[in-house]
Amino acid sequence: MLDEKLLEILACPKCKGDLEYTGEELLCHACNLGYPIRDDIPIMLIDEARSLSDEPAKEEA
């Protein structure tokens, strides 16, 4: 689990926007990127991020 103070200061390195912490990665909805967290260390490199648009669309009930 990442420290709350760290989460408050982290921003997307591409757009400087807010990030959502999922427990496994940090998501930037503005850029559609997911930044991995390895050994409790966020990897804030654009080249290491995965595209969220690769995920299948979620159907709403």
C-alpha positions as CSV (number, residue, x, y, z in Angstrom):
1,M,0.0,0.0,0.0
2,L,1.3,3.4,-0.9
3,D,1.6,6.2,1.6
4,E,-1.3,8.7,1.5
5,K,1.1,11.7,1.4
6,L,2.8,10.2,-1.6
7,L,-0.5,9.7,-3.4
8,E,-1.4,13.3,-2.7
9,I,1.7,14.6,-4.6
10,L,1.9,12.2,-7.4
11,A,0.6,13.3,-10.8
12,C,0.6,11.9,-14.3
13,P,4.0,12.6,-15.9
14,K,2.4,13.1,-19.3
15,C,-0.5,15.5,-18.5
16,K,0.2,16.4,-14.9
17,G,-3.3,15.3,-14.1
18,D,-4.8,13.4,-11.1
19,L,-4.2,9.7,-10.6
20,E,-6.5,7.0,-9.3
21,Y,-4.9,4.4,-7.0
22,T,-6.3,0.9,-7.6
23,G,-3.9,-1.0,-5.3
24,E,-2.1,-2.5,-8.3
25,E,-1.5,0.6,-10.4
26,L,-2.1,4.3,-10.8
27,L,-4.6,5.3,-13.5
28,C,-4.7,8.5,-15.4
29,H,-8.1,8.7,-17.0
30,A,-7.2,11.9,-19.0
31,C,-4.4,10.1,-20.8
32,N,-5.9,6.6,-20.6
33,L,-2.7,5.2,-19.1
34,G,-2.0,2.9,-16.2
35,Y,1.3,3.2,-14.3
36,P,2.4,0.0,-12.6
37,I,3.4,-0.4,-9.0
38,R,6.3,-2.8,-8.3
39,D,7.4,-3.7,-4.8
40,D,5.4,-0.7,-3.5
41,I,7.2,1.7,-5.8
42,P,5.1,3.5,-8.5
43,I,6.9,3.4,-11.9
44,M,6.1,6.8,-13.2
45,L,7.6,6.4,-16.7
46,I,5.4,7.0,-19.7
47,D,7.2,4.2,-21.6
48,E,6.3,1.7,-18.8
49,A,2.6,2.7,-18.7
50,R,0.0,0.5,-20.3
51,S,-2.9,1.9,-22.4
52,L,-6.3,1.6,-20.7
53,S,-7.9,1.7,-24.1
54,D,-6.6,-1.9,-24.6
55,E,-9.1,-3.1,-22.0
56,P,-12.4,-4.5,-23.1
57,A,-15.4,-2.1,-22.6
58,K,-17.3,-2.8,-19.4
59,E,-21.0,-3.2,-19.9
60,E,-23.4,-1.4,-17.6
61,A,-26.2,-3.3,-16.0
